[in-house]
Each structure stands twice: as structure tokens, then as C-alpha cells.
Amino acid sequence: MQDRYAGDVGDFVKLGLLRMLSVERKLGIAWYRFPNENHNNDGRHISYLERPEWYAALDPPLFHHLKEVVRSARSISSLLPMLENAEFYEESLNVASCPISERRRFRKAWFAGALEKLAECDIVFADPDNGIVDDDDRRKGSAKFGKQIPIDEIRRLAEGRCAIIYHHNTRRPGGHDAEVNHLLSEIALPSFAIRAKAHSPRTFFVINADEEIAERCKIFCERWGKMKVSLYHQL
């Protein structure tokens, strides 16, 4: 997650989902905070805010808050009022100045901090920029690894509770359905996915959901269909 994304269409869907799922739950968020980049147009999908007659009713307080966020200084911290009583792990994953030989140790300590901070939460959300990758050790020395979450971290976050993991769909051969199927198989825990296709393809992987959470996900997808949100089960 980067500050420059705050308030875009992805946040509208993401925060709308978390607000619905976290009612009477203790929500924890690991932002997977990464420094702002300026090489692309990510975070500029804010045209939905120009159509309140179409979108505001989905979650009026959230819609109007995000409209103010985009008008002012966009930042992760500006989103926090919309997730009352949640725990946040906001430590940065910026390793640009960290020697390559120390980056694995840095990430291990960072993740241990996330587990400790969110230990009392019964539902957790992880928000890496790019989403899910495999556990190949070679990628862990990369400065860009902070934009990704490996399978091992997903499983540990989901131990004994529900976890929701953000993934930005890629150009993996076979298409997005094949990619989602592959990742569900790799996670190898009771899971389903929520697809969100407005402006750019995103998937939320919902792991270890109890009946109440599963029902809330279903209702969310029905209500938010105009944002191209839908349930997806492995084929």
C-alpha cells in the first residue's frame, strides 16, 4: 500500500468490504506499507467520486470521506477513521537503504512485528501493492519484495482466524480465472475469492471464513455489483 493510492476506486471497494466484515469483530490490518512511486498512473482511478448518484449509496459515510481524502492530502492515515477500533500495523517495508544481505532478516523481523501487533484480532487484512507470490527465497532480497506477500506469510496470518488478502491480478498465462485458481490451490486452506474488476482487476482471497463472514461476503457482492464485484469459487 502506498499513500498516493488513498481514496482510489480500489480503496472504496476494499474499505467497503472491511467495514461490512468487521462488524462486531476485532479487525487487524497489515498495510504492507511501501514508499510512493511515480512511474505509473496507479491511484488515479477516482472518477467514481464524480458520480455520487450512482455510488454514494453503497456506503455513504465512506464515499464522502474518501471524496475529502482525495481533495486533501492523500495518505494511509487519512483512511483510518473509516475503520473504527481496528488495529493497524503501519511499519514501512522500504529496504532501499538496507544491504541485500540484511533484507531477509529485515523482512522476518517486520513480519514478526505484524503478528505481534495483530495477535488479538480475529479477522486480519493484508494489503500488499502487488499481492501474492510464491515462497521462492530468491525474491526475498529484492527491494520490491515489500510490494508482495508470500504464501508462508498468508498461512501464518490466517492461523486460527479469518484472513483477507489483497491481490492485484497479473498477466499470468491462462488468464485471471486460472491465476485465481492457482493461488487458491497454493494457499491450500479453506478459501474463496472476491473478484473486483472496476478499472483494474483485483482479487480478495478470503481464508478460514466462518459462516457469518461467508454470508457477509455474499451480501457485499450482491450489494456492490455495480462496482463489478462478484464471488468466485475455485473451478
Salt bridges, closest charged atoms under 4 A:
ASP3 OD1 - ARG33 NH2 2.94
ASP11 OD1 - LYS14 NZ 2.76
GLU37 OE2 - LYS144 NZ 2.53
GLU37 OE1 - LYS147 NZ 2.83
GLU53 OE2 - ARG51 NE 3.75
ASP59 OD2 - ARG19 NE 2.73
GLU68 OE2 - ARG71 NH1 2.77
GLU87 OE2 - LYS26 NZ 3.93
GLU87 OE1 - LYS117 NZ 3.65
GLU90 OE1 - ARG33 NH1 3.51
GLU102 OE1 - ARG105 NH1 3.54
ASP127 OD2 - LYS14 NZ 2.68
ASP134 OD1 - ARG139 NH2 2.98
ASP136 OD2 - ARG138 NH2 2.55
ASP137 OD2 - ARG104 NE 3.14
GLU153 OE2 - ARG107 NE 2.94
ASP177 OD1 - ARG195 NH1 3.01
GLU179 OE2 - HIS167 NE2 3.24
ASP210 OD2 - ARG25 NH2 2.82
GLU212 OE1 - ARG25 NH2 2.56
GLU212 OE2 - ARG216 NH2 3.16
